[in-house]
């Protein structure tokens, strides 16, 4: 048996004190105690009631730390890991995809900063397209990471890929227009909420601006009132989408949904 395999088998058989596992994992002992209290990574108890961590706890802690790295809340991590259908191999494959997305985003931003510095130091000037390319790619990658699965399930691979390609090909002026549309949507939405009527002038203006914003990103010719109404239902049902509009004002997601429903009726 190789020395490496022998060492691995030995590690799989050993247990760790909280201090030993903290040193091994990079966690603090306080964090391990907190995870124990939450039932997230429960330590075993010896005859002296001291905490010990065996192979199962080490593996579970690794999963917890990987999920924390991609900012999954502790309550959601516990629910995932406690699910009888949880597949550790599939989870690790997902972590790997997320980390590769992050690496690509960071690499793109690093390249953009390096090119900008080179320009400032007398190198070849960057085109306007180059200046914004990394930021657009970063946004595309973030959207894929957060919403890609739902979007592809609901509207299909072709629609998702076409939308990404449309965003990547935007000029600076086109991108600026989408940002201005977002500002106007927020403004009209707040005015509509103050008036209190989803079918009123400001609310309907917000709904039409929202249509224009969607058409800037959706594949040409794919907009329909049915798809528009279906999307805003998702804004209310999915907390990730809802949070964007709730940042404008509490209840904004529901008000926009009602305004769009009236607009599409």
MARPAVO-921294 format. One line per field, with one value per atom (N, C-alpha, C): residue in one letter; x, y, z. Coordinates in pm, whole numbers, plus 50000, padded with zeros to 5 digits. Layout:
<sites>
aa [A,...] .
u [X,...] .
v [Y,...] .
w [Z,...] .
</sites>
This chain:
<sites>
aa [X,X,X,X,X,X,X,X,X,X,X,X,X,X,X,X,X,X,X,X,X,X,X,X,X,X,X,X,X,X,X,X,X,X,X,X,X,X,X,X,X,X,X,X,X,X,X,X,X,X,X,X,X,X,X,X,X,X,X,X,X,X,X,X,X,X,X,X,X,X,X,X,X,X,X,X,X,X,X,X,X,X,X,X,X,X,X,X,X,X,X,X,X,X,X,X,X,X,X,X,X,X,X,X,X,X,X,X,X,X,X,X,X,X,X,X,X,X,X,X,X,X,X,X,X,X,X,X,X,X,X,X,X,X,X,X,X,X,X,X,X,X,X,X,X,X,X,X,X,X,X,X,X,X,X,X,X,X,X,X,X,X,X,X,X,X,X,X,X,X,X,X,X,X,X,X,X,X,X,X,X,X,X,X,X,X,X,X,X,X,X,X,X,X,X,X,X,X,X,X,X,X,X,X,X,X,X,X,X,X,X,X,X,X,X,X,X,X,X,X,X,X,X,X,X,X,X,X,X,X,X,X,X,X,X,X,X,X,X,X,X,X,X,X,X,X,X,X,X,X,X,X,X,X,X,X,X,X,X,X,X,X,X,X,X,X,X,X,X,X,X,X,X,X,X,X,X,X,X,X,X,X,X,X,X,X,X,X,X,X,X,X,X,X,X,X,X,X,X,X,X,X,X,X,X,X,X,X,X,X,X,X,X,X,X,X,X,X,X,X,X,X,X,X,X,X,X,X,X,X,X,X,X,X,X,X,X,X,X,X,X,X,X,X,X,X,X,X,X,X,X,X,X,X,X,X,X,X,X,X,X,X,X,X,X,X,X,X,X,X,X,X,X,X,X,X,X,X,X,X,X,X,X,X,X,X,X,X,X,X,X,X,X,X,X,X,X,X,X,X,X,X,X,X,X,X,X,X,X,X,X,X,X,X,X,X,X,X,X,X,X,X,X,X,X,X,X,X,X,X,X,X,X,X,X,X,X,X,X,X,X,X,X,X,X,X,X,X,X,X,X,X,X,X,X,X,X,X,X,X,X,X,X,X,X,X,X,X,X,X,X,X,X,X,X,X,X,X,X,X,X,X,X,X,X,X,X,X,X,X,X,X,X,X,X,X,X,X,X,X,X,X,X,X,X,X,X,X,X,X,X,X,X,X,X,X,X,X,X,X,X,X,X,X,X,X,X,X,X,X,X,X,X,X,X,X,X,X,X,X,X,X,X,X,X,X,X,X,X,X,X,X,X,X,X,X,X,X,X,X,X,X,X,X,X,X,X,X,X,X,X,X,X,X,X,X,X,X,X,X,X,X,X,X,X,X,X,X,X,X,X,X,X,X,X,X,X,X,X,X,X,X,X,X,X,X,X,X,X,X,X,X,X,X,X,X,X,X,X,X,X,X,X,X,X,X,X,X,X,X,X,X,X,X,X,X,X,X,X,X,X,X,X,X,X,X,X,X,X,X,X,X,X,X,X,X,X,X,X,X,X,X,X,X,X,X,X,X,X,X,X,X,X,X,X,X,X,X,X,X,X,X,X,X,X,X,X,X,X,X,X,X,X,X,X,X,X,X,X,X,X,X,X,X,X,X,X,X,X,X,X,X,X,X,X,X,X,X,X,X,X,X,X,X,X,X,X,X,X,X,X,X,X,X,X,X,X,X,X,X,X,X,X,X,X,X,X,X,X,X,X,X,X,X,X,X,X,X,X,X,X,X,X,X,X,X,X,X,X,X,X,X,X,X,X,X,X,X,X,X,X,X,X,X,X,X,X,X,X,X,X,X,X,X,X] .
u [50085,50000,50089,50057,50139,50129,50235,50235,50118,50088,49980,49845,49821,49694,49684,49795,49797,49764,49821,49793,49647,49589,49448,49357,49384,49303,49315,49435,49455,49372,49371,49292,49144,49098,48957,48915,49011,48977,48989,49053,49081,48969,48972,48878,48957,48887,48953,48882,48957,48900,48857,48774,48739,48861,48962,49082,49158,49165,49235,49162,49028,48952,48952,48952,48961,49092,49202,49332,49336,49272,49272,49188,49072,48974,48986,49049,49053,48938,48844,48736,48788,48710,48741,48668,48716,48647,48507,48495,48362,48265,48314,48228,48184,48276,48242,48137,48150,48050,47914,47917,47793,47726,47806,47751,47694,47758,47709,47574,47563,47437,47323,47356,47254,47214,47293,47268,47322,47409,47465,47578,47669,47776,47783,47712,47704,47827,47892,48007,47959,48042,48015,48062,48006,48045,48107,48226,48292,48239,48296,48254,48270,48369,48392,48312,48223,48136,48211,48338,48414,48370,48373,48338,48450,48409,48502,48436,48516,48466,48529,48443,48489,48479,48502,48502,48372,48257,48130,48117,48162,48154,48253,48371,48469,48414,48354,48296,48183,48101,47988,48038,48140,48196,48250,48313,48363,48249,48137,48022,47970,47961,47913,48001,48133,48225,48220,48199,48186,48059,47949,47826,47838,47907,47926,48009,48102,48188,48107,47994,47906,47784,47798,47704,47564,47555,47427,47402,47283,47254,47263,47299,47317,47191,47074,46949,46925,46959,46942,47042,47164,47264,47217,47166,47119,47006,46914,46802,46853,46950,47006,47075,47162,47240,47155,47046,46958,46859,46850,46757,46807,46722,46764,46808,46760,46795,46926,46990,47114,47221,47280,47383,47513,47608,47734,47814,47813,47890,47832,47700,47635,47659,47656,47680,47820,47919,48057,48073,48005,48010,47952,47845,47787,47882,47949,48048,48158,48201,48307,48264,48139,48088,48087,48038,48031,48170,48267,48402,48464,48435,48488,48427,48296,48231,48301,48326,48390,48530,48605,48740,48737,48644,48634,48600,48506,48469,48589,48659,48774,48883,48910,49012,48978,48850,48809,48828,48793,48809,48957,49040,49184,49241,49200,49249,49208,49084,49036,49118,49146,49226,49368,49425,49562,49569,49469,49468,49452,49368,49349,49478,49547,49674,49778,49779,49874,49848,49719,49682,49731,49710,49752,49903,49974,50120,50179,50093,50144,50123,50053,50029,49918,49881,49775,49644,49572,49445,49340,49254,49145,49027,48958,48835,48724,48618,48506,48448,48444,48390,48473,48607,48696,48676,48650,48634,48517,48412,48292,48272,48359,48343,48347,48443,48458,48338,48285,48171,48046,48026,47910,47924,48044,48066,48044,48089,48071,47923,47843,47700,47633,47673,47618,47648,47773,47811,47737,47718,47643,47498,47438,47299,47287,47385,47384,47392,47480,47501,47376,47312,47196,47066,47044,46912,46914,47033,47043,46957,46958,46882,46733,46678,46535,46499,46583,46557,46556,46653,46663,46549,46507,46394,46265,46246,46120,46113,46225,46220,46309,46391,46470,46612,46697,46839,46859,46784,46803,46774,46664,46626,46730,46780,46880,47010,47055,47181,47169,47054,47033,47033,46974,46972,47113,47193,47331,47410,47389,47460,47420,47292,47243,47308,47317,47379,47528,47596,47739,47767,47673,47693,47647,47598,47549,47663,47631,47725,47712,47803,47798,47666,47621,47495,47376,47375,47264,47263,47381,47388,47340,47382,47337,47186,47127,46981,46911,46966,46903,46911,47022,47035,46935,46916,46819,46677,46647,46516,46492,46593,46578,46548,46617,46592,46449,46403,46268,46162,46188,46094,46077,46189,46182,46104,46129,46064,45912,45872,45729,45661,45735,45679,45648,45740,45717,45599,45591,45478,45347,45350,45229,45187,45284,45251,45193,45245,45191,45046,45018,44880,44792,44853,44780,44695,44720,44637,44726,44731,44813,44772,44646,44599,44611,44666,44678,44789,44799,44893,45038,45084,45224,45255,45162,45183,45190,45106,45107,45229,45276,45402,45518,45517,45620,45615,45495,45480,45533,45505,45554,45706,45761,45906,45971,45902,45952,45952,45849,45845,45964,45994,46106,46238,46250,46372,46389,46279,46285,46326,46268,46297,46443,46508,46649,46736,46685,46763,46710,46580,46522,46554,46555,46574,46468,46509,46415,46297,46177,46055,45996,46059,46008,45917,45910,45823,45677,45604,45458,45402,45277,45213,45204,45182,45174,45308,45419,45551,45582,45542,45564,45491,45365,45285,45341,45389,45446,45574,45655,45781,45758,45664,45644,45583,45514,45470,45592,45697,45820,45888,45874,45932,45877,45752,45688,45717,45718,45732,45876,45973,46113,46179,46228,46283,46402,46478,46594,46551,46448,46395,46323,46247,46166,46253,46369,46457,46497,46515,46556,46452,46324,46219,46183,46197,46172,46274,46391,46491,46444,46352,46295,46197,46108,46012,45942,45909,45835,45704,45679,45557,45571,45692,45709,45696,45743,45734,45588,45506,45364,45294,45330,45266,45303,45430,45470,45397,45384,45311,45168,45101,44963,44955,45053,45055,45073,45163,45188,45066,45002,44881,44774,44760,44664,44710,44838,44896,44876,44887,44878,44736,44643,44506,44444] .
v [49881,50000,50125,50225,50345,50425,50505,50589,50688,50741,50839,50777,50654,50587,50548,50505,50467,50588,50704,50826,50864,50851,50886,50797,50666,50573,50603,50642,50677,50799,50900,51021,50990,50897,50863,50793,50738,50664,50752,50867,50946,51043,51097,51201,51324,51438,51565,51634,51704,51794,51921,52006,52132,52215,52221,52299,52239,52107,52042,52064,52051,52069,52216,52306,52449,52479,52423,52445,52382,52266,52196,52268,52319,52373,52523,52593,52739,52806,52728,52783,52824,52900,52922,52818,52795,52703,52755,52885,52945,52912,52917,52883,52737,52648,52506,52485,52552,52541,52593,52703,52759,52660,52599,52500,52380,52344,52233,52268,52388,52432,52440,52477,52486,52349,52247,52115,52105,52198,52200,52098,52100,51999,51956,51850,51806,51724,51766,51689,51565,51462,51345,51377,51309,51332,51206,51223,51111,51089,50993,50962,51083,51166,51286,51406,51383,51485,51588,51558,51647,51623,51732,51721,51654,51565,51503,51502,51517,51519,51404,51317,51204,51232,51127,51145,51206,51164,51216,51365,51408,51550,51633,51575,51645,51667,51563,51575,51678,51675,51769,51913,51931,52066,52118,52031,52073,52125,52051,52095,52230,52246,52372,52487,52470,52578,52610,52508,52533,52613,52578,52654,52796,52811,52946,53031,52968,53041,53105,53042,53101,53167,53201,53286,53228,53095,53033,53048,53095,53111,52979,52984,52863,52779,52844,52768,52688,52748,52678,52563,52584,52477,52358,52385,52275,52198,52272,52206,52118,52168,52091,51963,51979,51865,51761,51806,51713,51642,51689,51629,51488,51386,51249,51233,51322,51313,51386,51444,51519,51428,51473,51398,51476,51425,51497,51516,51415,51425,51535,51538,51639,51778,51787,51915,51966,51876,51917,51960,51891,51931,52072,52101,52235,52339,52306,52397,52427,52323,52341,52436,52421,52510,52655,52673,52808,52871,52793,52845,52881,52801,52833,52961,52981,53106,53224,53209,53317,53347,53241,53258,53332,53294,53360,53508,53538,53678,53758,53703,53774,53791,53686,53695,53806,53817,53921,54061,54078,54209,54244,54144,54167,54214,54146,54183,54326,54364,54499,54604,54576,54670,54678,54563,54562,54644,54627,54702,54852,54886,55028,55090,55018,55067,55082,54983,54989,55111,55143,55262,55388,55394,55512,55531,55420,55425,55438,55472,55499,55387,55280,55170,55202,55102,55121,55156,55257,55295,55185,55175,55078,55138,55056,55101,55108,55181,55188,55050,54967,54831,54751,54766,54693,54736,54866,54918,54853,54819,54767,54617,54556,54413,54328,54354,54272,54288,54411,54433,54363,54365,54295,54145,54094,53950,53912,53998,53972,53964,54056,54055,53931,53893,53772,53650,53639,53524,53522,53639,53645,53603,53650,53612,53463,53407,53263,53186,53232,53163,53169,53286,53305,53250,53280,53255,53163,53123,53050,52926,52847,52722,52747,52845,52875,52929,53019,53081,52976,52886,52785,52684,52654,52562,52622,52752,52817,52857,52911,52966,52892,52801,52720,52770,52681,52711,52822,52815,52910,53053,53070,53204,53258,53171,53215,53254,53171,53200,53326,53345,53462,53589,53582,53697,53733,53632,53658,53721,53669,53722,53867,53897,54033,54130,54086,54171,54192,54084,54093,54187,54196,54277,54421,54462,54599,54700,54813,54925,54999,55092,55171,55248,55305,55380,55290,55171,55076,55034,55009,54972,55087,55208,55325,55341,55306,55314,55219,55097,55002,55053,55121,55176,55290,55371,55480,55427,55319,55257,55208,55148,55101,55217,55330,55447,55496,55501,55549,55454,55324,55226,55251,55266,55291,55417,55523,55652,55641,55579,55566,55468,55366,55268,55334,55416,55486,55583,55653,55745,55668,55552,55470,55415,55375,55323,55433,55554,55666,55693,55682,55700,55583,55464,55348,55276,55299,55236,55167,55031,54959,54984,55028,55057,55205,55284,55428,55465,55596,55647,55611,55638,55612,55462,55383,55238,55180,55228,55176,55224,55343,55390,55300,55263,55173,55039,54987,54859,54866,54979,54993,55009,55082,55095,54959,54880,54747,54660,54675,54603,54643,54773,54820,54763,54758,54705,54557,54481,54338,54319,54399,54384,54416,54496,54525,54402,54307,54188,54060,54053,53931,53921,53798,53773,53847,53910,53989,53903,53959,53891,53795,53781,53683,53745,53879,53940,53908,53877,53863,53906,53948,53989,53872,53753,53634,53610,53622,53602,53711,53833,53946,53923,53886,53861,53744,53642,53526,53561,53649,53687,53762,53856,53934,53850,53741,53647,53586,53562,53508,53609,53738,53841,53833,53793,53785,53650,53544,53409,53376,53432,53399,53512,53481,53583,53657,53590,53656,53768,53742,53845,53953,53908,54000,54103,54060,54149,54272,54256,54370,54481,54446,54547,54591,54502,54542,54645,54650,54751,54890,54896,55023,55073,54982,55013,54883,54867,54748,54735,54618,54595,54628,54672,54714,54598,54478,54363,54330,54326,54295,54404,54530,54640,54635,54606,54594,54478,54365,54251,54293,54363,54403,54504,54592,54691,54623,54526,54453,54369,54310,54231,54321,54441,54536,54579,54599,54641,54532,54406,54295,54241,54292,54241,54276] .
w [50000,50000,50000,49915,49907,50035,50062,50182,50179,50057,50045,50079,50026,50054,50201,50257,50398,50486,50450,50527,50517,50396,50375,50458,50458,50537,50686,50728,50868,50905,50816,50842,50847,50761,50760,50889,50962,51083,51208,51198,51318,51348,51469,51508,51550,51554,51585,51701,51781,51879,51805,51868,51802,51764,51850,51819,51701,51694,51584,51452,51455,51332,51289,51385,51352,51279,51331,51267,51129,51112,50984,50880,50922,50827,50804,50899,50888,50957,51015,51095,51232,51305,51445,51529,51650,51741,51769,51781,51807,51693,51569,51454,51461,51494,51507,51614,51727,51835,51786,51710,51656,51560,51473,51379,51455,51565,51647,51708,51763,51825,51724,51602,51496,51440,51474,51415,51275,51240,51105,51092,51188,51197,51343,51375,51515,51552,51659,51709,51783,51782,51865,52008,52105,52244,52303,52363,52428,52568,52637,52774,52866,52837,52918,52871,52771,52712,52628,52596,52509,52364,52287,52145,52066,51974,51880,51742,51639,51502,51423,51369,51290,51141,51058,50912,50857,50909,50858,50885,51003,51038,50955,50930,50847,50706,50649,50514,50512,50617,50621,50636,50718,50734,50601,50524,50393,50306,50305,50227,50276,50408,50466,50420,50429,50394,50244,50162,50018,49988,50053,50034,50088,50201,50256,50161,50092,49998,49887,49851,49749,49814,49944,50017,50033,50047,50077,50228,50270,50414,50489,50617,50697,50703,50717,50726,50598,50482,50354,50341,50391,50386,50468,50587,50672,50605,50543,50476,50361,50286,50175,50224,50325,50371,50444,50504,50576,50484,50361,50265,50230,50247,50213,50068,49982,49840,49808,49911,49887,49825,49716,49645,49656,49736,49760,49632,49544,49420,49330,49319,49238,49296,49430,49496,49467,49475,49446,49301,49210,49069,49052,49127,49123,49179,49289,49346,49244,49173,49075,48963,48917,48813,48865,48989,49046,49057,49103,49119,48985,48881,48748,48694,48721,48681,48748,48879,48953,48899,48869,48817,48683,48595,48465,48481,48574,48596,48646,48745,48802,48698,48619,48514,48415,48380,48286,48343,48471,48535,48551,48586,48597,48463,48356,48222,48187,48225,48196,48272,48399,48479,48425,48388,48333,48204,48116,47990,48014,48113,48146,48197,48287,48339,48228,48137,48026,47939,47916,47838,47908,48040,48117,48115,48099,48101,47960,47863,47729,47629,47667,47576,47477,47397,47297,47366,47316,47380,47366,47469,47466,47390,47312,47248,47353,47323,47417,47442,47338,47353,47452,47443,47533,47678,47699,47834,47906,47832,47897,47878,47798,47769,47895,47983,48104,48196,48205,48294,48243,48112,48055,48073,48050,48069,48215,48306,48449,48482,48428,48455,48396,48276,48212,48298,48345,48427,48560,48621,48747,48725,48617,48588,48563,48492,48466,48597,48686,48813,48900,48904,48992,48932,48802,48744,48622,48577,48451,48444,48551,48549,48531,48608,48598,48461,48410,48279,48169,48170,48066,48076,48199,48217,48163,48191,48155,48009,47954,47819,47718,47765,47673,47653,47606,47585,47482,47372,47263,47309,47383,47430,47527,47616,47715,47646,47552,47483,47397,47334,47249,47334,47453,47543,47588,47622,47662,47548,47428,47311,47283,47304,47281,47380,47507,47608,47577,47539,47510,47393,47298,47180,47193,47310,47327,47317,47252,47251,47384,47405,47529,47537,47424,47423,47453,47394,47421,47567,47622,47764,47852,47817,47892,47888,47774,47760,47856,47874,47967,48110,48144,48279,48301,48198,48207,48220,48147,48159,48301,48362,48500,48594,48574,48658,48641,48516,48489,48545,48536,48592,48741,48813,48957,48988,48911,48932,48912,48802,48772,48867,48908,49001,49135,49185,49312,49301,49187,49167,49159,49093,49084,49218,49300,49434,49521,49506,49583,49543,49412,49365,49406,49423,49473,49371,49241,49138,49035,49033,48935,48791,48771,48636,48603,48694,48674,48578,48551,48449,48480,48603,48637,48636,48689,48694,48554,48465,48329,48251,48286,48227,48273,48401,48454,48383,48359,48291,48148,48078,47940,47936,48032,48040,48068,48151,48181,48055,47973,47843,47757,47751,47670,47722,47855,47916,47883,47890,47856,47710,47621,47479,47447,47533,47512,47535,47615,47649,47584,47563,47506,47358,47311,47168,47089,46980,46899,46856,46872,46828,46929,47046,47144,47249,47255,47356,47327,47431,47424,47558,47558,47684,47781,47726,47811,47883,47807,47867,47968,47938,48028,48161,48151,48272,48351,48281,48350,48423,48365,48427,48558,48558,48681,48793,48757,48861,48929,48851,48905,48998,48967,49052,49195,49207,49338,49405,49326,49381,49422,49351,49376,49454,49574,49663,49601,49516,49456,49363,49279,49190,49272,49370,49450,49521,49569,49646,49566,49434,49351,49358,49348,49349,49490,49586,49725,49771,49705,49738,49695,49597,49555,49661,49704,49809,49850,49977,50019,49941,49886,49809,49662,49619,49480,49382,49422,49333,49303,49408,49389,49307,49333,49260,49111,49081,48940,48874,48946,48890,48855,48947,48922,48808,48799,48691,48556,48550,48425,48386,48484,48455,48392,48445,48388,48248,48230,48102,47996,48037,47942,47922,48001,47993,47858] .
</sites>
